[in-house]
Structures are given as C-alpha cells and as structure tokens.
C-alpha cells in the first residue's frame, strides 16, 4: 500500500520525504488556505502561492502531487487542469489534477461534467485524481472515465452516518468500520465500508483506477483502510505519527535504556 501525505504544508512534506515513507501528496483548496494562513499568522510570512506550490512539487521528490481545480463547469475544470499541469508538471513530472466527480452544487445541475472533464484531461495525457467520492458507483464511473486515482472520503461518510444517527462526535473520533444498526448511507455503513466496497468492485471488475482512501481521521482508520484493500491511503502527517506511537514502545525504550551497561554502550558507540 502506498502512503500519501494529505497536506499543503511544505515543512511537513519535507519532513516526510526524509523518512522514506512518502509515496505522494494530496492537497485541496482548504489545505492550501490553511498553509497560507498559518504561514501568515505564525511566521508573519506572506507567501507567493505560485512559488510555494513549486516548492511543494519539488519537495515531493518526483512522487505524485495532486492539485485541485476550483471551477465548477466542464470548461473551467478542463482549462484549470491544463493550466495547473502546464505550469507545475515540468518541474518534476509528478502533477495530478484533482477533479470533483460531480461538480453540481447550489441547485446547479452539472452531474456529468466531472466525468467528462476527467475523460478529456486523461485523453490529453494529464493524470487525474477523481475527488469527493462518496459511493462505490462514483468510483467505478470515475475510473471508467479515465481517472488514475479515485478518492473516497472515509471520514466524511462517518460524519454523515453519525449525523443521521443524531450523535455528537469530534473529528478524530473512531467510528466502527461495521457502522451501526439501522443507520447507513444508501447501504454504505461507514467510511471504511465505502473503501472496502470500492476495493471489491475494483477487484471484481478489474477497474483501472487505484483506490486512494482519503479523509482519514485517526490511526485506526489508516490501518482499516489498508486492511480492506485501499491501494493508497492519504493521511494528515499527524496520523502518520500516531501510527508510529505505542505506549509499550515507549516503555520498551525506557527499559532498554535503563538496562544498557557501559561495556555494551562502548561497543555500539552509544553514550550510556
Ligand atoms: C483528500 O485529498 C481530501 O481532500 C481530504 O482527505 C479531506 O479530509 P477531511 O474530510 O478530513 O477534510
């Protein structure tokens, strides 16, 4: 399974690139906004976003970086996709354009424009990450249209199911992969159930796109996305760090440190 980082913070991408764990980066307009605002508020730095994206694309060391369009129509999405690709792909040959599977909103019906844009961009050789996927059939159709990645949003499905059940929750709370009795979203019981169904349809019908599990909110979701067959998981950097932590690992570190005798430290060159 590949591990992508879901962030637009350059320092986080650089930190992960040094670990050997980084297989790619996903961004979206909200993550770009967070990065720009944080640099402004905490560092007092007003960034040139174009130059900042260049640095992100370079920092990913040739691994795929998804950049999202903001347009809502076929024409706008295709034009923006070409523009993003022309501008940034020449740097490291690693840009994917993120296209919403269905850009309809606010009562505007544009249901087929996402897949049409995916189809056009991929036919021009521009790789597409189809985003805002909430059903296995959206994933299937985005793949048929030519997407290289399909991104089901696991955490947001959990939000929806919990809201239907009238629950209160915090963003990082674990939600059981099996969901709850009587509450689902048209048969999808949880975010992990969505990933599992996408992976199952991919396996049974051999669709080409890789299933990129997105909207991962805690380390258990990361594990479960891997277990149910996600090809890729994109996770915020903190989820990657969470996944490396365990209290018994800390305890083991403490006891090994305590037990280290001087002679052994001399052999290893350690400083105990
Ligand atoms: C992925 O690329 C998505 O943009 C992201 O994972 C969404 O996560 P969220 O639902 O936690 O905002």
Boltz pocket constraint, residues with backbone or C-beta under 6 A from the ligand:
constraints:
  - pocket:
      binder: B
      contacts: [[A, 6], [A, 26], [A, 27], [A, 28], [A, 151], [A, 153], [A, 155], [A, 156], [A, 214], [A, 215], [A, 216], [A, 217], [A, 234]]
      max_distance: 6.0
